[in-house]
Amino acid sequence: MQDTVDTEAPQSDMASQAYLNQLKATFEQLPNDIPLLLFTAKGLEDPFTQANRQVIRAFRELSDRITMREYDLDHELAQKYNITSSPTLLIAPERYSIRWLGAPMGEEARTLLETLILVGLGQSNLSDQSLNVVKKIDSPRNIKVFVSPTCPYCPQEAVNAVKAAIEMPESVSLEIIDIQSAPELATQYAAQSVPQAFANDVLIGQGAQPEEVFISSLQKLEPQTVFIPDSDAEVVETDLVIIGGGPAGLTAGIYAVRSGLRTAVVEREALGGQVATTPIVENYPGFTSVGGKTLVDIMVSHALQYVQIFQGEAVVDVQTGNPITVLTNRRKFLTKSVLLSTGAIHRHLGVPGESRLSGRGVSYCSTCDGPLFKGKKVVMVGGGNSAVTEALHLFHMGVDVTLIHRRDKLRAQDFLAKQLSDNNIPVLWDTEIKEISGEHRVEEIQIVNNKSGETSTFKTDGVFVAIGYTPAVELAEMMGLEINEDGYIKHDGKHRTNVPGIYSAGDVEGGYKQIVTASGQGAEAAMTIFEDMINPYWLQ
Ligand code: NAP
């Protein structure tokens, strides 16, 4: 029986029907019933309650195994399960302690789908590595995962927690909390970025963690950053391992497999890289305007037709040689070549208060965290395409946003700059942030006009930072690759690095950093790798 299903929904009608049929077939084979109990406040028809009913109705059409009963908050069952807020969804409460505060809308529908399948299966599907760690948990854990419907990273973290709750129903209870429907709870936990996970009220994870890292954090009750696997890792033999699942890596995967190379894509976070969190893309041919996450979903569905993707898996070591060994937190790959398409990571301002208040009002992802600031006042720092696109996104979401830029001219394209002025979004020119302050969350920033030298205090609830990216070259450095003076991987016109068998593509190479150029570089690199595999240039 198929015990996993691709939970990324496809786009076209035909593909959607095929996907629905596949889901129905999966549900038909599940051995257990999946009872859902929805608790709502009498007479309150808020959007979250309605969304809950709609989403659940859609899932119920997939299988008779899924049943739903709705109760008022004053029903005796609400007391039995200690339900105090509306809407609250319980999933198979006789067997597991999994509850949803709010509604599984948007990205969170993926979390619900995976949860229903796991509950129907009656098993967690945790990896062997995670199971080894889980055995060490010897006292109760109450997990809270804060999520938002627009956050592409959230399902990974929420599903990690669901798996823990299913694996240890006696000792692990879970609340998945939609920050939009429970803003007071998010405020109480100072959870101003998503996903954020707490266990027994201790922060154990910020951002999407690979499953083993999450389980390890849950066991230790403190956030872990890496998970060192046991030595009995499963071994996968391939011709090519692509590290990084953004546009470059996904395109390279398609091209490599179509050339006949056995290929694996490994991605530690959400697929799609920066595109996944770009609100709107308007310059990718074929799409006049498309949500970044939607574009990623289309790319991922396409790539999955060809290449195996290992998502949520972090590469912890690469040993060059013949074969090259790529060690992740789950397994070992023995491969003939490696393509680094690791992209770039958000640049930080580096001012006092920034790291302390990160996730407490300082954010690097407006798509994820923007909904938390509806009706509130924030600043967006930067003058490039990202800062302006994201400022517009926040503005249209109902956030009172001011752009802060260190010069008197934007780097962003004129088309975007015009939208900024058309919407009367205020801009503080020639302005830099010197400090971000607030006791538990961002309250104000200290700014300076770098022309006049005048300093002032600016009250704000949030600081969004979009000041560009730093290439993610840690693995490259670990492998002894040459890095150029700008910090990017040094490569030739065919994407070869200084180490035979190791290639690069996408933003980690520098250059234009567009989705379309990254995809092009991925395609070129895959074709070079194929040619080199037949005719190794280093032996000539
Ligand atoms: P970017 O183009 O490098 O712009 C970074 C901005 O942040 C610049 O305005 C820069 O100021 C400012 N900045 C840098 N360091 C700073 C600091 N320490 N303090 C204050 N401000 C600072 O970065 P991006 O906007 O993230 O875009 C990255 C790449 O992706 C670009 O190539 C961009 O074209 C592309 N992109 C494309 C799209 C699209 O086509 N749809 C969307 C988003 C991004 P200065 O101007 O003074 O240097």
Boltz pocket constraint, residues with backbone or C-beta under 6 A from the ligand:
constraints:
  - pocket:
      binder: B
      contacts: [[A, 278], [A, 280], [A, 281], [A, 282], [A, 283], [A, 347], [A, 348], [A, 349], [A, 381], [A, 382], [A, 383], [A, 384], [A, 385], [A, 386], [A, 387], [A, 389], [A, 404], [A, 406], [A, 407], [A, 409], [A, 410], [A, 411], [A, 431], [A, 466], [A, 467], [A, 468], [A, 469], [A, 511], [A, 512], [A, 513], [A, 514]]
      max_distance: 6.0
